[in-house]
Amino acid sequence: MARFRKRPVVIEAEQWWPGKHVAGVHEIVYCAEDGSTRSAGFGIVQTVEGPMRVEPGSWIIVGIKGERYACQPDVFEATYEPVGESAALAWVKAYGRPYKSNR
């Protein structure tokens, strides 16, 4: 089988947690008979392939055509690196340490 390398491309991403508004993510809530609501602890993002479940801590990535999809934190950490100061701060907040390249 032939081998290919992914082209370097800068993406936009934001980490999602229940109660936090992230464009494209719809948090799922339960409604009680008394009218109260509570978070189900997950969300849904509409992708080009259809709805995708978003778990707490998932990164919501905006693709090169504006599409959105979720990426688990461990996969995100292994695949992406921060670009710029705001991304570096988001990395520290998510992983509790500065980014360190292992290349």
Buried (B, 14 or more C-beta within 10 A) or exposed (E): EEEEEEEEEEEEBBBBBBEEEBEBBEBBEEEEEEEEEEEEEBBBBBBEEEEBEBBBEBBBBBEEEEBBBBBEBEEBBEEBBBEEEEBBEBBEEBEEEEEEEEE
